Amino acid sequence: MDERAIQFLKRLLSTPGPSGDETAAARVWRDEAQAFADEVRTDVRGNTFALLKGDLPRVLLAGHIDEIGVMVTHVDSDGFLWFAPVGGWDAQVLVGQRVRLLGRQGEVIGVIGKKAIHLMKSDERERASRIEDLWIDIGAKNRDEALAQVRVGSVGVIDAPVYEFPNGRIVSRSIDNRIGAFTVLEALRALAHERPAATVAAVATVQEEITFAGARTSAFAFDPQVAIVVDVTHATDHPEASKRQMGEIRLGGGPVISRGSAGSPVVFEMLVSLAEREGIPYVVEASPRATGTDADAIHLSRGGVATGIISIPNRYMHSPNEMIALEDVDHAVRLIAAFARTLSAETDFVPR
């Protein structure tokens, strides 16, 4: 991955964009897309589209740009903020973290507080933390001082920077799924240099972590014949991972192609054949039930959309320090671009 792409990825990962408040992250994505897309636009839900105009079929490349976060639910008389999760948090991960709240006049830094272990009774020490027992401290003296900076409904994310690790690995919050939004836009960039016959739209969807709203509205509006959804999946190359249940998925092992559930068997076979033809490493992941990705909504849009799911192996999902290998992203970009270039108006997506 070249330096331009890495710098774009770092900007995207660093910009707060919890579900329902993705505007700032979408702006970073949109600004990058302006350099090469035929058309860039944002809809009323906040989905951002970048298009290459061609003929049929209409191809949708979707990666959600939202991340998990927190939302202020109450400000008490002492100025402490009580909050609810936006998306699926393990409360143990939140204890003692710094947060960046999107305040009334800019970002506000706070810390997530909990009773110190020294003050706990023995039975309290054995209990897992619960979000309702945690609070955010922004250093305010009282409620009025706190409300001058934030309000009920203010959202925030964990204050965790991006780090480059050895072996081409990136560590950051928001990799789920800023990396999907990044991947589909980089695939569109590759297609802009060697254009396909098809019309292709990359879309940075919103609210995947809470409602799938962006997937539903963007697929309905664009009306694709085929879609590729890019998300993350659990790497199993670390201690305590269950390879028997989830398969052999490792960082650097290549993109993961989903088989079953929301995925089209036609698109699956096309992706596997292309990966083998192009010498792209890949792994197959079994998805006998819902995928937990935007594909679950997109494949049901209108009369149905032939959908493929490509995932980036990810360690420590839904934490401040998710980890991926950049080579998996590069291989996913190559596979998606190769797929789009094979399509024509005559491509048949009906399983027969």
Summary of the structure (lengths in Angstrom):
residues: 352
radius of gyration: 21.0
end to end distance: 38.9
largest distance: 69.9
contacts: 1275
relative contact order: 0.18
helix: 31%
strand: 29%
